[in-house]
Amino acid sequence: MVVNTVNNEEVHIKEAQASTIENLISQSLRIGVGISALVIAIGFALLLFTGQTGYAGPFFPVKMGEILKGLIQLKPYAVIDVGLILLILTPVFRVAASVVVFWREKDYTYVIINLLVLLMLAVGFLAGKAG
Amino acid sequence: MISTATSLLILLGSILAGIFGALLGLGGGIIIIPFLTLALGLDIRYAIGASIVSIIATSSGAAAAFVRDRLTNIRIGMFLQIATTAGALTGAYISGLINARILYIIFALVLGYSALAMFQRRNIELPEGVVAHPLAQKLKLEGSYYDQVLGKRVDYTTTGIYPSFSIMYVAGVISGLLGIGSGIFKVMAMDMYMKLPMKVSTATSNFMIGVTAATSAGIYFARGDINPSIAAPVALGVLVGATLGSKLLVRLKNATIRKIFLPVLLYISLEMLIKGLRG
């Protein structure tokens, strides 16, 4: 009976730990999705209600400097673009958050696995810029 | 800029794409691209850009719920992600060196074969007699989730790690090279080789596709393929749809999801074959 109780306790502790990892990763996604959805929705509402894109003709900004300048002026396309960039960065943010979460749990195998993925993502982004 | 009516149509279509994407572990590109080009007559370039946004929105929107509910096996997802990102990089690198037509034909045949194999297993609710791979224990890839339909906790383990790791690499190469089909290969590998419950396969694929798409999203954005007036309603619609889909998945049987998945698998395999033959 005593052994059984100890085993049960171990199982509970393990489940509690697992739940922290999963809950934190779930939260990192929720934060990214929440913020980007809010920004996109504001930009989209501005676009629909003002009927203006903030730019001439079919043009839309793709360079960071231009987008940030447009954001300060609350140009609808620029606001949407900021939201889209935040959405694109959400999976990257999730991988980075996983590195931290597994580090805290001292699960170093998964720290290395997530670091490897992060490294390859960085290579992809840099290669994209160079190409 | 596109009209308000068109924007609202895109929003509605994207909700549908988000529901299916979340259920099946796919990005929703198979719905978004034909919807934007064939039904609304928009430029294919912007449709592909929007589908990248759709993949990330489906993945991030549904994964938050799936991870919390333990339907996603995060360790399997993270482990296999090494193979998919390495594959995506390879795909982007070799894209000029290889004949895409031959690849389309090969992958069409692979998907056709797996559709056949999946058809034979269409009524299987939960995998049985799976012998755990030694690596599965070392990497803590076993898992469990509470199945609302069966009303019980389902414990599962995994096998076939090497073949599925290889298919994940190929899935990454394809998405880097052709920009499509990364989700379908992921689900297929996890269902057929790792022998995971179908819901775990689609939820784990869902968890992974966002990262695969993010690898190339920067390139599409810088190239000006992501048009804000199209991508905004797509992102918002898909996020709503993915949230609905994540609520629906837990209420469906594993066998039902496999039956929805089968025709999609067959359709994509035929589409790839036609692209390969026509060139």
Interface residues (C-beta under 8 A of the other chain):
Chain A: I21 E22 N23 I25 S26 Q27 L29 R30 G32 V33 S36 A37 I40 A41 G43 F44 L47 L48 G51 T53 P58 F60 V62 P76 Y77 I80 D81 G83 L84 I85 L87 I88 L89 T90 P91 V92 R94 V95 S98 T109 Y110 I113 N114 L116 V117 M120 L121 V123 G124 F125 A127 G128 K129 G131
Chain B: M1 T4 S7 V53 I56 A57 S59 S60 G61 A63 A64 A65 V67 R68 R70 I74 R75 M78 F79 Q81 I82 T85 A86 A88 L89 A92 Y93 L139 G210 V211 A213 A214 T215 S216 A217 G218 I219 F221 A222 R223 G224 I226 N227 P228 S229 A231 A232 P233 A235 L236 L239
